[in-house]
Amino acid sequence: MSEVLPPADPNPVLFRSPRKRGRVMVMLSGRGSNFLAIHDAMRAGAIDADIALVFSNKADGPGLAAARERGLATQSLDPKLFPDKPAYDAEIVRTARERDIDLIVLAGYMKIVTPGFCDAFPYRIVNIHPALLPSFPGLHVQQRAIDWGVRWSGCTTHFVAAEVDAGPIILQAAVPVLQDDTEESLAARILVEEHRIYPETVRLYFQGRLEVRGRRVVILD
C-alpha cells in the first residue's frame, strides 16, 4: 500500500528576518531624505540598528554630505573606474562584507543592482518605490500614474530581487491622486508616506517580524 503524502506547502517559509541589533548600509545617489528619516528613527530609539556606512555612486551627492554632518562613515565609488556593472557591484559586495552589514537599504540609489549583488545578500536588501507595486515599476512613476488616470497611488517597500521593482512587498501606503495633481505635487504627498513606512520596514526587520512565504511577506506578531 502506497503512502499518501500531505500536499506540498504552496507558500514555504523562505526567510525570517533576524531579531538583533543590526548594522545597516545605506546606498543613495541624491539628497537621501529617506535615509535621514531612517536615521532619525534610529536616534530616537525606534529602530534597534545602527548605520555602519552610507554609500553613494556620486562623490558630491547631498545625501553623502548630510551623512558626514551626522558623523556617519561614508564612502563614494565612481562607476566609471570599473570595466562593467558586475565589477562595480562586486566591489560594493566586498565592502559590505568587510563591514559585517546585516541589511542594505537603498534610499534613492539610482542604479540598477546586478543579479550577482542580489544573490550575495538574499532578503537582506530593501528598497522603497514611489508607486503601489506591482503597478508602475521603473522611473517617472508619479507622472505615469497621473497619465493613466488612477485614483490612488502611493509607495511600497520591498525586498530587492534581480528583476527591477519586483521583489516581495513588505509595506505599502496609499495616497489619493487628485484631479489637479502635477508630478511634483503627487510626489511630495507620496514622500510624506515614504518617510513613515521606510523606517517602519527597517524596524520590523530587526524585530525579527518579517517572514517571506513564497513571494508574500508576512508580518509576525
GUTI-822850 format. One line per field, with one value per atom (N, C-alpha, C): x, z, y; residue number from 0; residue in one letter; atom name. Coordinates in Angstrom, 3 decimals, always signed. Layout:
BEGIN
px c(X  ...)
pz c(Z  ...)
py c(Y  ...)
num c(NUM  ...)
residuo c(a  ...)
atomo c(CA  ...)
//
This chain:
BEGIN
px c(+0.855  +0.000  +0.892  +0.650  +1.478  +1.089  +2.088  +1.864  +1.275  +0.272  -0.336  +0.393  +1.067  +1.841  +0.978  +1.207  +0.453  +0.854  -0.059  +0.285  +1.431  +2.245  +3.356  +2.824  +3.525  +3.138  +3.340  +2.274  +2.429  +3.187  +3.278  +3.977  +5.006  +6.076  +7.071  +7.782  +8.219  +8.969  +10.374  +10.698  +11.999  +12.985  +12.450  +13.333  +12.557  +13.252  +12.711  +13.782  +13.418  +14.417  +14.932  +16.170  +16.785  +16.285  +16.200  +15.904  +17.235  +17.740  +19.068  +19.263  +20.314  +20.737  +21.580  +21.141  +21.732  +22.653  +23.417  +24.309  +23.776  +23.518  +22.855  +23.832  +23.768  +24.468  +23.414  +23.462  +22.541  +23.237  +22.526  +23.042  +22.135  +22.748  +21.952  +22.706  +21.964  +22.562  +22.298  +21.192  +20.790  +20.780  +19.658  +19.588  +19.440  +18.868  +18.805  +17.774  +16.599  +15.606  +15.087  +14.964  +14.538  +15.627  +16.874  +17.980  +17.885  +17.599  +17.514  +16.344  +15.222  +14.067  +14.404  +15.115  +15.510  +16.498  +17.488  +18.472  +17.841  +16.890  +16.177  +15.460  +14.836  +14.145  +15.130  +16.305  +17.335  +17.772  +18.011  +18.464  +17.391  +16.126  +15.035  +14.811  +15.542  +15.405  +14.298  +13.694  +12.584  +13.064  +14.319  +14.881  +16.124  +16.179  +17.312  +18.417  +19.049  +20.096  +20.929  +22.081  +22.972  +23.345  +23.584  +24.079  +25.599  +26.114  +27.554  +28.243  +27.500  +28.093  +26.998  +27.272  +26.429  +27.264  +26.762  +27.499  +26.792  +27.579  +26.986  +27.831  +27.166  +27.871  +28.260  +27.925  +28.233  +28.966  +30.209  +31.030  +30.469  +29.745  +29.221  +27.739  +27.208  +25.785  +25.437  +24.318  +23.935  +23.638  +23.190  +22.945  +24.223  +25.307  +26.601  +27.082  +26.875  +27.253  +26.448  +25.158  +24.321  +24.796  +25.225  +25.726  +26.992  +27.866  +29.095  +28.766  +27.797  +27.393  +26.878  +26.323  +25.811  +26.872  +28.090  +29.178  +29.175  +28.516  +28.441  +29.567  +29.992  +31.003  +30.413  +31.172  +30.697  +31.731  +31.247  +32.126  +31.452  +32.220  +31.719  +32.623  +32.037  +32.771  +32.271  +33.177  +32.819  +32.660  +31.468  +31.276  +32.186  +32.637  +33.482  +34.866  +35.227  +36.530  +36.531  +35.364  +35.233  +34.850  +35.267  +35.016  +33.543  +32.776  +31.358  +30.606  +29.300  +28.462  +28.725  +28.919  +29.228  +30.497  +31.521  +32.758  +32.517  +31.720  +31.389  +30.627  +29.605  +28.814  +29.622  +30.547  +31.391  +32.215  +32.655  +33.404  +32.499  +31.247  +30.304  +30.021  +29.869  +29.668  +30.846  +32.051  +33.242  +33.220  +32.852  +32.777  +31.746  +30.580  +29.517  +29.935  +30.573  +31.018  +32.130  +33.011  +34.093  +33.549  +32.444  +31.853  +30.777  +30.626  +29.685  +28.263  +27.807  +26.493  +25.383  +24.344  +23.178  +22.096  +21.904  +20.830  +21.310  +21.054  +21.363  +20.070  +20.066  +18.880  +19.141  +18.401  +18.503  +17.577  +18.176  +17.406  +17.660  +16.998  +17.248  +18.550  +18.882  +20.075  +19.674  +20.170  +19.667  +20.478  +20.833  +21.469  +20.799  +20.595  +20.026  +21.116  +20.850  +21.843  +21.802  +22.930  +23.070  +22.532  +22.223  +21.819  +22.864  +24.145  +25.190  +25.128  +24.798  +24.643  +23.464  +22.343  +21.164  +21.453  +22.151  +22.446  +23.369  +24.200  +25.137  +24.427  +23.247  +22.521  +21.037  +20.667  +19.250  +18.419  +17.334  +16.427  +17.159  +18.254  +18.990  +19.194  +18.413  +18.404  +16.949  +16.681  +15.322  +15.356  +14.221  +14.099  +12.733  +12.604  +11.296  +11.037  +9.785  +9.393  +8.160  +8.121  +7.012  +5.784  +5.332  +4.099  +3.621  +2.399  +1.846  +2.180  +3.336  +3.734  +2.710  +2.505  +3.315  +2.977  +2.109  +1.835  +3.001  +3.293  +4.244  +5.644  +6.308  +7.721  +8.547  +9.820  +10.702  +10.700  +10.855  +11.050  +9.817  +9.790  +8.738  +7.350  +7.258  +6.036  +4.883  +5.185  +4.089  +3.387  +4.154  +3.546  +2.781  +3.315  +2.615  +1.296  +1.277  +0.028  -1.008  -0.569  -1.485  -1.979  -1.059  -1.428  -2.412  -2.293  -3.196  -4.540  -4.630  -5.893  -6.231  -5.224  -5.532  -6.006  -6.851  -7.406  -6.511  -5.687  -4.813  -3.414  -2.443  -1.043  -0.464  +0.850  +1.420  +2.864  +3.264  +4.641  +4.680  +5.777  +5.940  +7.360  +7.506  +8.819  +8.821  +9.974  +10.043  +11.469  +11.596  +12.893  +13.339  +14.630  +15.160  +15.489  +15.015  +15.309  +15.993  +16.439  +17.182  +16.328  +15.023  +14.129  +13.772  +13.763  +13.563  +12.190  +12.195  +10.969  +10.006  +10.564  +9.714  +9.859  +10.644  +10.814  +9.580  +9.522  +8.355  +8.043  +6.765  +6.295  +6.237  +6.749  +6.740  +5.605  +5.701  +4.667  +4.246  +3.016  +2.528  +1.717  +1.703  +0.844  +0.215  -1.065  -1.797  -2.081  -2.028  -2.448  -3.349  -4.340  -5.221  -4.488  -4.855  -4.369  -5.456  -5.143  -6.133  -6.208  -7.334  -7.544  -6.604  -6.157  -5.249  -3.803  -3.496  -2.135  -1.155  +0.040  +1.187  +2.114  +3.108  +4.088  +4.727  +5.002  +5.673  +4.755  +3.497  +2.592  +2.282  +2.102  +1.850  +3.085  +4.257  +5.495  +5.688  +5.349  +5.526  +4.616  +3.365  +2.453  +2.898  +3.383  +3.874  +5.099  +5.967  +7.199  +6.915  +5.848  +5.465  +5.246  +4.572  +4.314  +5.581  +6.464  +7.738  +8.501  +8.522  +9.257  +8.628  +7.402  +6.734  +6.982  +6.802  +6.842  +8.251  +9.221  +10.569  +11.222  +11.189  +11.693  +10.947  +9.632  +8.856  +9.314  +9.642  +10.145  +11.444  +12.368  +13.640  +13.420  +12.505  +12.192  +11.671  +10.720  +10.159  +11.228  +12.136  +13.185  +14.014  +14.460  +15.344  +14.592  +13.280  +12.478  +12.232  +12.738  +12.523  +11.099  +10.409  +8.971  +8.612  +9.604  +9.308  +9.628  +8.636  +8.804  +8.350  +9.224  +8.898  +8.364  +7.138  +6.495  +6.123  +6.824  +6.638  +7.107  +6.200  +6.574  +5.862  +5.183  +4.483  +5.334  +5.214  +5.852  +4.766  +4.955  +4.024  +4.666  +3.902  +4.391  +3.920  +4.883  +4.590  +4.239  +3.373  +3.013  +4.190)
pz c(+0.000  +0.000  +0.000  -0.924  -1.032  +0.028  +0.447  +1.467  +0.816  +1.454  +0.974  +1.633  +0.830  +1.358  +1.431  +2.438  +2.500  +1.345  +0.908  -0.210  +0.181  -0.795  -0.542  -0.181  +0.721  +1.125  -0.061  -0.551  -1.706  -1.353  -0.055  +0.390  +1.476  +1.089  +2.096  +2.667  +3.913  +4.542  +3.951  +3.282  +2.643  +3.495  +4.382  +5.145  +6.311  +7.431  +8.554  +8.996  +9.143  +9.498  +10.909  +11.184  +12.488  +13.562  +14.773  +15.929  +16.586  +16.305  +16.780  +16.585  +17.205  +16.885  +15.625  +14.591  +13.274  +12.819  +11.794  +11.131  +9.723  +9.408  +8.157  +7.262  +5.982  +4.962  +4.085  +4.030  +3.185  +1.871  +0.764  -0.556  -1.171  -1.593  -2.141  -3.268  -4.035  -5.123  -4.969  -4.307  -4.238  -2.841  -2.492  -1.226  -0.014  -0.207  +0.892  +1.952  +1.572  +2.589  +3.326  +2.638  +3.325  +4.279  +3.881  +4.779  +6.064  +5.936  +7.109  +8.005  +7.403  +8.189  +8.965  +8.323  +8.993  +10.115  +9.847  +10.878  +12.049  +11.770  +12.848  +13.748  +13.137  +13.914  +14.752  +14.210  +14.982  +16.176  +15.950  +17.031  +18.110  +17.719  +18.685  +19.426  +19.045  +19.697  +19.145  +18.012  +17.438  +16.623  +16.184  +15.380  +16.086  +16.302  +17.005  +15.997  +15.499  +14.497  +14.430  +13.801  +13.580  +12.103  +11.600  +10.236  +10.269  +9.679  +9.675  +8.507  +7.429  +6.254  +5.393  +4.892  +3.863  +2.587  +1.562  +0.309  -0.812  -1.710  -2.865  -4.103  -5.247  -6.527  -6.988  -6.184  -6.529  -5.358  -5.587  -4.515  -3.981  -4.827  -4.411  -4.071  -3.822  -3.512  -2.191  -2.135  -0.883  +0.254  -0.068  +0.977  +1.677  +0.920  +1.499  +2.419  +1.992  +2.834  +4.128  +4.037  +5.240  +6.198  +5.653  +6.495  +7.234  +6.542  +7.190  +8.314  +8.078  +9.104  +10.350  +10.170  +11.301  +11.902  +11.409  +11.967  +11.543  +10.431  +9.953  +8.972  +8.931  +7.966  +6.562  +5.612  +4.237  +3.262  +2.082  +1.001  -0.331  -1.288  -2.652  -3.588  -4.664  -5.625  -7.019  -7.891  -9.243  -10.145  -10.689  -11.578  -12.805  -13.219  -14.416  -14.220  -12.974  -12.697  -12.874  -13.200  -13.302  -14.727  -15.164  -16.554  -16.864  -15.853  -16.089  -14.757  -14.835  -13.638  -12.685  -13.170  -12.229  -11.420  -12.049  -11.324  -10.273  -10.623  -9.678  -8.478  -8.764  -7.671  -6.826  -7.444  -6.684  -5.639  -5.968  -5.005  -3.858  -4.162  -3.108  -2.199  -2.793  -2.002  -1.058  -1.567  -0.733  +0.438  +0.165  +1.210  +2.269  +1.839  +2.782  +3.661  +3.078  +3.858  +4.830  +4.386  +5.246  +6.500  +6.352  +7.464  +8.192  +7.854  +8.543  +8.533  +7.331  +7.179  +7.257  +8.023  +8.137  +7.118  +6.821  +5.920  +5.063  +3.765  +2.834  +2.488  +2.684  +2.458  +1.256  +0.188  -0.988  -0.773  -0.692  -0.378  -1.467  -2.599  -3.730  -4.431  -4.490  -5.211  -6.661  -7.545  -8.913  -9.886  -9.432  -10.312  -10.088  -11.158  -11.047  -10.568  -9.482  -8.970  -9.786  -9.880  -10.715  -10.002  -10.754  -10.118  -9.125  -9.433  -8.523  -7.190  -7.222  -5.992  -5.182  -5.845  -5.153  -4.560  -5.321  -4.854  -3.639  -3.515  -2.387  -1.075  -1.147  +0.071  -0.068  -0.186  -0.366  +0.844  +0.571  +1.593  +2.604  +2.174  +3.037  +2.344  +1.283  +0.597  +0.493  +0.924  +0.813  +0.018  -0.572  -1.402  -1.161  -1.505  -1.496  -2.892  -3.328  -4.681  -4.569  -5.276  -5.132  -5.970  -5.852  -6.505  -5.759  -6.050  -5.431  -6.334  -6.084  -6.878  -6.733  -7.754  -8.968  -10.071  -9.785  -10.784  -10.874  -12.076  -12.349  -11.761  -12.143  -11.799  -12.646  -12.282  -13.102  -12.702  -13.685  -13.446  -13.812  -13.342  -13.655  -13.319  -12.192  -11.888  -11.481  -10.858  -10.473  -11.712  -12.713  -13.938  -14.662  -14.636  -15.284  -14.580  -13.251  -12.513  -12.903  -13.025  -13.451  -14.873  -15.768  -17.174  -17.340  -16.499  -16.581  -15.906  -15.151  -14.503  -13.308  -12.653  -11.465  -10.348  -9.474  -8.372  -7.139  -7.035  -5.871  -6.338  -5.713  -5.879  -4.485  -4.349  -3.024  -3.097  -2.137  -2.096  -1.537  -1.838  -1.497  -1.026  +0.098  +0.447  +0.076  -0.381  -0.828  -0.728  -0.626  -0.758  -2.209  -2.407  -3.748  -4.394  -5.616  -6.423  -7.705  -8.499  -9.717  -10.708  -10.731  -11.621  -10.980  -11.729  -11.187  -10.525  -9.273  -8.519  -8.475  -8.305  -8.381  -7.191  -6.174  -5.021  -4.134  -3.164  -2.279  -1.552  -1.566  -0.990  +0.529  +1.214  +2.684  +3.182  +2.927  +3.362  +2.185  +2.264  +1.283  +1.993  +1.391  +1.850  +0.627  +0.711  -0.431  -0.207  -1.296  -1.265  -2.469  -2.350  -3.495  -4.566  -5.800  -6.920  -7.229  -7.029  -7.212  -8.678  -9.070  -10.482  -10.973  -10.058  -10.458  -10.092  -9.770  -9.388  -10.535  -10.171  -11.073  -10.583  -11.386  -10.956  -9.631  -9.486  -8.281  -7.060  -7.221  -6.063  -5.584  -6.518  -6.135  -5.474  -6.034  -5.455  -4.024  -3.769  -2.428  -1.424  -1.809  -0.894  -0.647  -1.697  -1.533  -0.630  -0.752  +0.037  +1.540  +1.936  +3.352  +3.850  +3.038  +3.414  +3.333  +2.382  +2.320  +3.627  +4.157  +5.393  +6.589  +6.449  +7.519  +7.406  +6.189  +6.099  +5.946  +5.486  +5.341  +6.705  +7.649  +8.985  +9.627  +9.401  +9.958  +9.380  +8.117  +7.492  +8.142  +8.351  +8.976  +10.423  +11.109  +12.493  +12.563  +11.696  +11.669  +11.335  +10.436  +10.027  +11.236  +12.031  +13.151  +14.402  +14.348  +15.396  +15.088  +13.958  +13.580  +13.180  +12.612  +12.356  +10.882  +10.003  +8.580  +8.143  +7.615  +7.153  +5.697  +4.846  +3.432  +3.204  +2.722  +2.406  +0.931  +0.142  -1.301  -1.756  -2.355  -2.701  -1.809  -0.776  +0.159  +1.396  +1.931  +3.205  +4.270  +5.308  +6.436  +7.589  +8.204  +9.368  +10.619  +11.365  +12.545  +13.738  +14.621  +15.843  +16.808)
py c(-1.188  +0.000  +1.240  +2.128  +3.313  +4.343  +5.106  +6.127  +7.380  +7.941  +9.177  +10.346  +11.138  +12.259  +13.513  +14.352  +15.610  +16.508  +17.344  +18.243  +19.178  +19.504  +20.420  +21.804  +22.458  +23.817  +24.757  +25.407  +26.307  +27.586  +27.881  +29.081  +28.729  +28.051  +27.661  +28.889  +28.770  +29.856  +29.878  +30.963  +31.101  +31.891  +32.736  +33.619  +34.210  +34.385  +35.152  +36.125  +37.390  +38.394  +38.168  +38.584  +38.314  +39.273  +38.766  +39.625  +39.966  +41.136  +41.511  +43.004  +43.532  +44.894  +44.817  +45.524  +45.310  +46.422  +46.089  +47.037  +47.264  +48.531  +48.899  +49.651  +49.335  +50.100  +50.771  +52.094  +52.862  +53.162  +52.972  +53.314  +54.366  +55.490  +56.589  +57.285  +58.069  +58.852  +60.342  +60.697  +62.091  +62.650  +63.297  +64.034  +63.129  +61.941  +60.986  +61.304  +61.821  +62.173  +60.937  +59.813  +58.590  +58.086  +58.234  +57.897  +58.714  +60.015  +60.875  +60.463  +60.089  +59.638  +58.367  +57.451  +56.209  +56.501  +57.342  +57.651  +58.394  +59.290  +59.972  +58.961  +57.952  +56.921  +56.107  +55.850  +55.152  +55.979  +57.273  +58.144  +58.309  +58.164  +58.249  +56.936  +55.882  +54.586  +53.716  +54.123  +53.350  +52.156  +52.173  +51.082  +50.568  +49.265  +48.655  +48.334  +49.376  +49.204  +50.475  +50.356  +51.487  +51.534  +52.728  +52.872  +52.769  +51.698  +51.456  +52.143  +52.417  +53.062  +53.675  +54.878  +55.495  +55.533  +54.870  +54.689  +55.441  +56.040  +56.713  +56.486  +56.465  +56.421  +57.819  +58.849  +60.237  +60.882  +61.279  +61.849  +63.153  +63.895  +65.192  +65.139  +63.961  +63.830  +64.488  +65.232  +65.893  +64.922  +63.724  +62.739  +62.324  +62.241  +61.899  +63.019  +64.255  +65.399  +65.409  +65.096  +65.051  +63.964  +62.833  +61.748  +62.173  +62.878  +63.354  +64.334  +65.204  +66.164  +65.453  +64.260  +63.486  +62.555  +62.655  +61.862  +60.408  +60.090  +58.708  +58.414  +57.164  +56.737  +56.786  +57.298  +57.428  +56.879  +56.527  +56.088  +56.389  +56.860  +57.022  +56.230  +55.781  +54.963  +55.319  +55.735  +56.156  +54.936  +54.706  +53.548  +53.567  +54.748  +54.856  +54.229  +53.961  +53.364  +51.849  +51.285  +49.832  +49.434  +48.258  +47.858  +47.607  +47.198  +46.918  +46.940  +46.801  +46.854  +45.696  +44.460  +43.381  +43.644  +44.208  +44.503  +45.581  +46.585  +47.656  +47.101  +46.303  +45.739  +44.764  +44.058  +43.136  +43.880  +45.086  +45.897  +46.357  +46.670  +47.055  +45.861  +44.688  +43.469  +43.252  +43.427  +43.263  +44.238  +45.476  +46.498  +46.124  +45.691  +45.333  +44.150  +43.173  +42.014  +42.401  +43.274  +43.757  +44.422  +45.131  +45.869  +45.081  +43.817  +42.925  +43.501  +43.894  +44.522  +43.472  +43.795  +42.905  +43.223  +44.516  +44.927  +46.089  +46.009  +47.088  +47.805  +49.116  +49.940  +50.847  +50.645  +51.509  +52.704  +53.894  +55.096  +56.133  +55.940  +56.828  +56.501  +55.222  +54.773  +54.565  +55.437  +55.490  +54.629  +53.446  +52.472  +51.120  +50.380  +49.044  +48.090  +47.390  +46.447  +45.156  +44.497  +43.307  +42.066  +41.007  +39.756  +39.240  +39.408  +38.960  +39.678  +40.959  +41.736  +41.187  +40.947  +40.406  +39.031  +38.192  +36.835  +36.838  +37.877  +37.952  +38.247  +38.894  +39.283  +38.964  +37.697  +37.365  +37.805  +38.529  +39.053  +39.939  +40.533  +41.463  +42.817  +43.050  +44.338  +44.782  +46.026  +46.561  +47.859  +48.178  +49.370  +49.988  +51.271  +51.919  +52.461  +52.322  +52.733  +53.625  +54.770  +55.713  +55.369  +54.143  +53.689  +52.450  +52.051  +50.845  +49.656  +49.061  +47.904  +46.788  +45.961  +45.860  +46.872  +47.852  +48.881  +49.869  +50.303  +51.373  +51.145  +50.077  +49.963  +50.927  +51.107  +51.923  +53.390  +54.274  +55.698  +56.526  +57.781  +58.760  +58.210  +57.544  +56.802  +57.716  +58.861  +59.748  +60.303  +60.719  +61.219  +60.121  +58.926  +57.806  +57.517  +57.615  +57.399  +58.447  +59.708  +60.775  +60.525  +60.171  +59.951  +58.802  +57.788  +56.645  +56.921  +58.002  +58.344  +57.484  +56.892  +56.091  +57.011  +56.499  +57.292  +57.254  +56.213  +56.062  +55.699  +56.320  +55.932  +55.748  +55.807  +55.620  +55.176  +54.369  +53.890  +52.479  +51.801  +50.386  +50.140  +49.453  +48.900  +47.426  +46.962  +45.576  +45.052  +43.743  +43.114  +43.230  +43.363  +43.565  +42.228  +42.060  +40.879  +41.337  +40.374  +40.707  +41.497  +41.253  +41.994  +43.328  +44.404  +45.748  +45.881  +46.353  +46.656  +45.471  +44.280  +43.088  +42.160  +42.532  +41.653  +41.636  +40.710  +40.594  +41.902  +42.260  +43.524  +43.411  +44.450  +44.472  +45.367  +46.664  +47.610  +48.488  +48.989  +49.951  +51.031  +52.211  +53.297  +53.937  +54.222  +54.780  +56.257  +57.024  +58.429  +58.659  +59.550  +59.816  +60.610  +60.341  +61.151  +62.168  +63.441  +64.496  +64.925  +65.473  +65.804  +66.902  +67.773  +68.837  +68.545  +67.294  +66.933  +67.146  +67.580  +67.532  +66.433  +66.108  +65.120  +65.542  +66.835  +67.334  +67.284  +67.664  +67.679  +66.271  +65.346  +63.965  +63.359  +63.634  +63.112  +63.609  +64.875  +65.441  +64.742  +64.434  +63.751  +62.318  +61.677  +60.303  +60.277  +61.281  +61.309  +61.332  +61.999  +62.008  +60.576  +59.773  +58.380  +57.527  +57.838  +57.122  +57.271  +58.503  +58.769  +58.065  +57.612  +56.864  +55.364  +54.808  +53.344  +52.773  +53.600  +53.031  +52.791  +53.761  +53.437  +52.265  +52.191  +51.081  +49.744  +49.718  +48.491  +48.025  +48.959  +48.600  +48.170  +48.829  +48.447  +47.007  +46.675  +45.322  +44.284  +44.654  +43.719  +43.287  +44.248  +43.907  +43.488  +43.536  +42.900  +41.424  +40.952  +39.557  +39.262  +40.254  +40.095  +39.978  +39.907  +39.756  +38.336  +37.666  +36.283  +36.201  +35.677  +35.527  +34.122  +34.039  +32.755  +32.783  +31.969  +32.056  +33.422  +34.207  +35.575  +36.603  +36.123  +37.014  +37.273  +38.481  +38.806  +38.859  +38.062  +38.039  +38.805  +39.701  +40.446  +39.712  +39.207  +38.387  +39.267  +38.732  +39.452  +39.437)
num c(0  0  0  1  1  1  2  2  2  3  3  3  4  4  4  5  5  5  6  6  6  7  7  7  8  8  8  9  9  9  10  10  10  11  11  11  12  12  12  13  13  13  14  14  14  15  15  15  16  16  16  17  17  17  18  18  18  19  19  19  20  20  20  21  21  21  22  22  22  23  23  23  24  24  24  25  25  25  26  26  26  27  27  27  28  28  28  29  29  29  30  30  30  31  31  31  32  32  32  33  33  33  34  34  34  35  35  35  36  36  36  37  37  37  38  38  38  39  39  39  40  40  40  41  41  41  42  42  42  43  43  43  44  44  44  45  45  45  46  46  46  47  47  47  48  48  48  49  49  49  50  50  50  51  51  51  52  52  52  53  53  53  54  54  54  55  55  55  56  56  56  57  57  57  58  58  58  59  59  59  60  60  60  61  61  61  62  62  62  63  63  63  64  64  64  65  65  65  66  66  66  67  67  67  68  68  68  69  69  69  70  70  70  71  71  71  72  72  72  73  73  73  74  74  74  75  75  75  76  76  76  77  77  77  78  78  78  79  79  79  80  80  80  81  81  81  82  82  82  83  83  83  84  84  84  85  85  85  86  86  86  87  87  87  88  88  88  89  89  89  90  90  90  91  91  91  92  92  92  93  93  93  94  94  94  95  95  95  96  96  96  97  97  97  98  98  98  99  99  99  100  100  100  101  101  101  102  102  102  103  103  103  104  104  104  105  105  105  106  106  106  107  107  107  108  108  108  109  109  109  110  110  110  111  111  111  112  112  112  113  113  113  114  114  114  115  115  115  116  116  116  117  117  117  118  118  118  119  119  119  120  120  120  121  121  121  122  122  122  123  123  123  124  124  124  125  125  125  126  126  126  127  127  127  128  128  128  129  129  129  130  130  130  131  131  131  132  132  132  133  133  133  134  134  134  135  135  135  136  136  136  137  137  137  138  138  138  139  139  139  140  140  140  141  141  141  142  142  142  143  143  143  144  144  144  145  145  145  146  146  146  147  147  147  148  148  148  149  149  149  150  150  150  151  151  151  152  152  152  153  153  153  154  154  154  155  155  155  156  156  156  157  157  157  158  158  158  159  159  159  160  160  160  161  161  161  162  162  162  163  163  163  164  164  164  165  165  165  166  166  166  167  167  167  168  168  168  169  169  169  170  170  170  171  171  171  172  172  172  173  173  173  174  174  174  175  175  175  176  176  176  177  177  177  178  178  178  179  179  179  180  180  180  181  181  181  182  182  182  183  183  183  184  184  184  185  185  185  186  186  186  187  187  187  188  188  188  189  189  189  190  190  190  191  191  191  192  192  192  193  193  193  194  194  194  195  195  195  196  196  196  197  197  197  198  198  198  199  199  199  200  200  200  201  201  201  202  202  202  203  203  203  204  204  204  205  205  205  206  206  206  207  207  207  208  208  208  209  209  209  210  210  210  211  211  211  212  212  212  213  213  213  214  214  214  215  215  215  216  216  216  217  217  217  218  218  218  219  219  219  220  220  220)
residuo c(m  m  m  s  s  s  e  e  e  v  v  v  l  l  l  p  p  p  p  p  p  a  a  a  d  d  d  p  p  p  n  n  n  p  p  p  v  v  v  l  l  l  f  f  f  r  r  r  s  s  s  p  p  p  r  r  r  k  k  k  r  r  r  g  g  g  r  r  r  v  v  v  m  m  m  v  v  v  m  m  m  l  l  l  s  s  s  g  g  g  r  r  r  g  g  g  s  s  s  n  n  n  f  f  f  l  l  l  a  a  a  i  i  i  h  h  h  d  d  d  a  a  a  m  m  m  r  r  r  a  a  a  g  g  g  a  a  a  i  i  i  d  d  d  a  a  a  d  d  d  i  i  i  a  a  a  l  l  l  v  v  v  f  f  f  s  s  s  n  n  n  k  k  k  a  a  a  d  d  d  g  g  g  p  p  p  g  g  g  l  l  l  a  a  a  a  a  a  a  a  a  r  r  r  e  e  e  r  r  r  g  g  g  l  l  l  a  a  a  t  t  t  q  q  q  s  s  s  l  l  l  d  d  d  p  p  p  k  k  k  l  l  l  f  f  f  p  p  p  d  d  d  k  k  k  p  p  p  a  a  a  y  y  y  d  d  d  a  a  a  e  e  e  i  i  i  v  v  v  r  r  r  t  t  t  a  a  a  r  r  r  e  e  e  r  r  r  d  d  d  i  i  i  d  d  d  l  l  l  i  i  i  v  v  v  l  l  l  a  a  a  g  g  g  y  y  y  m  m  m  k  k  k  i  i  i  v  v  v  t  t  t  p  p  p  g  g  g  f  f  f  c  c  c  d  d  d  a  a  a  f  f  f  p  p  p  y  y  y  r  r  r  i  i  i  v  v  v  n  n  n  i  i  i  h  h  h  p  p  p  a  a  a  l  l  l  l  l  l  p  p  p  s  s  s  f  f  f  p  p  p  g  g  g  l  l  l  h  h  h  v  v  v  q  q  q  q  q  q  r  r  r  a  a  a  i  i  i  d  d  d  w  w  w  g  g  g  v  v  v  r  r  r  w  w  w  s  s  s  g  g  g  c  c  c  t  t  t  t  t  t  h  h  h  f  f  f  v  v  v  a  a  a  a  a  a  e  e  e  v  v  v  d  d  d  a  a  a  g  g  g  p  p  p  i  i  i  i  i  i  l  l  l  q  q  q  a  a  a  a  a  a  v  v  v  p  p  p  v  v  v  l  l  l  q  q  q  d  d  d  d  d  d  t  t  t  e  e  e  e  e  e  s  s  s  l  l  l  a  a  a  a  a  a  r  r  r  i  i  i  l  l  l  v  v  v  e  e  e  e  e  e  h  h  h  r  r  r  i  i  i  y  y  y  p  p  p  e  e  e  t  t  t  v  v  v  r  r  r  l  l  l  y  y  y  f  f  f  q  q  q  g  g  g  r  r  r  l  l  l  e  e  e  v  v  v  r  r  r  g  g  g  r  r  r  r  r  r  v  v  v  v  v  v  i  i  i  l  l  l  d  d  d)
atomo c(N  CA  C  N  CA  C  N  CA  C  N  CA  C  N  CA  C  N  CA  C  N  CA  C  N  CA  C  N  CA  C  N  CA  C  N  CA  C  N  CA  C  N  CA  C  N  CA  C  N  CA  C  N  CA  C  N  CA  C  N  CA  C  N  CA  C  N  CA  C  N  CA  C  N  CA  C  N  CA  C  N  CA  C  N  CA  C  N  CA  C  N  CA  C  N  CA  C  N  CA  C  N  CA  C  N  CA  C  N  CA  C  N  CA  C  N  CA  C  N  CA  C  N  CA  C  N  CA  C  N  CA  C  N  CA  C  N  CA  C  N  CA  C  N  CA  C  N  CA  C  N  CA  C  N  CA  C  N  CA  C  N  CA  C  N  CA  C  N  CA  C  N  CA  C  N  CA  C  N  CA  C  N  CA  C  N  CA  C  N  CA  C  N  CA  C  N  CA  C  N  CA  C  N  CA  C  N  CA  C  N  CA  C  N  CA  C  N  CA  C  N  CA  C  N  CA  C  N  CA  C  N  CA  C  N  CA  C  N  CA  C  N  CA  C  N  CA  C  N  CA  C  N  CA  C  N  CA  C  N  CA  C  N  CA  C  N  CA  C  N  CA  C  N  CA  C  N  CA  C  N  CA  C  N  CA  C  N  CA  C  N  CA  C  N  CA  C  N  CA  C  N  CA  C  N  CA  C  N  CA  C  N  CA  C  N  CA  C  N  CA  C  N  CA  C  N  CA  C  N  CA  C  N  CA  C  N  CA  C  N  CA  C  N  CA  C  N  CA  C  N  CA  C  N  CA  C  N  CA  C  N  CA  C  N  CA  C  N  CA  C  N  CA  C  N  CA  C  N  CA  C  N  CA  C  N  CA  C  N  CA  C  N  CA  C  N  CA  C  N  CA  C  N  CA  C  N  CA  C  N  CA  C  N  CA  C  N  CA  C  N  CA  C  N  CA  C  N  CA  C  N  CA  C  N  CA  C  N  CA  C  N  CA  C  N  CA  C  N  CA  C  N  CA  C  N  CA  C  N  CA  C  N  CA  C  N  CA  C  N  CA  C  N  CA  C  N  CA  C  N  CA  C  N  CA  C  N  CA  C  N  CA  C  N  CA  C  N  CA  C  N  CA  C  N  CA  C  N  CA  C  N  CA  C  N  CA  C  N  CA  C  N  CA  C  N  CA  C  N  CA  C  N  CA  C  N  CA  C  N  CA  C  N  CA  C  N  CA  C  N  CA  C  N  CA  C  N  CA  C  N  CA  C  N  CA  C  N  CA  C  N  CA  C  N  CA  C  N  CA  C  N  CA  C  N  CA  C  N  CA  C  N  CA  C  N  CA  C  N  CA  C  N  CA  C  N  CA  C  N  CA  C  N  CA  C  N  CA  C  N  CA  C  N  CA  C  N  CA  C  N  CA  C  N  CA  C  N  CA  C  N  CA  C  N  CA  C  N  CA  C  N  CA  C  N  CA  C  N  CA  C  N  CA  C  N  CA  C  N  CA  C  N  CA  C  N  CA  C  N  CA  C  N  CA  C  N  CA  C  N  CA  C  N  CA  C  N  CA  C  N  CA  C  N  CA  C  N  CA  C  N  CA  C  N  CA  C  N  CA  C  N  CA  C  N  CA  C  N  CA  C  N  CA  C  N  CA  C  N  CA  C  N  CA  C  N  CA  C  N  CA  C  N  CA  C  N  CA  C  N  CA  C  N  CA  C  N  CA  C  N  CA  C)
//
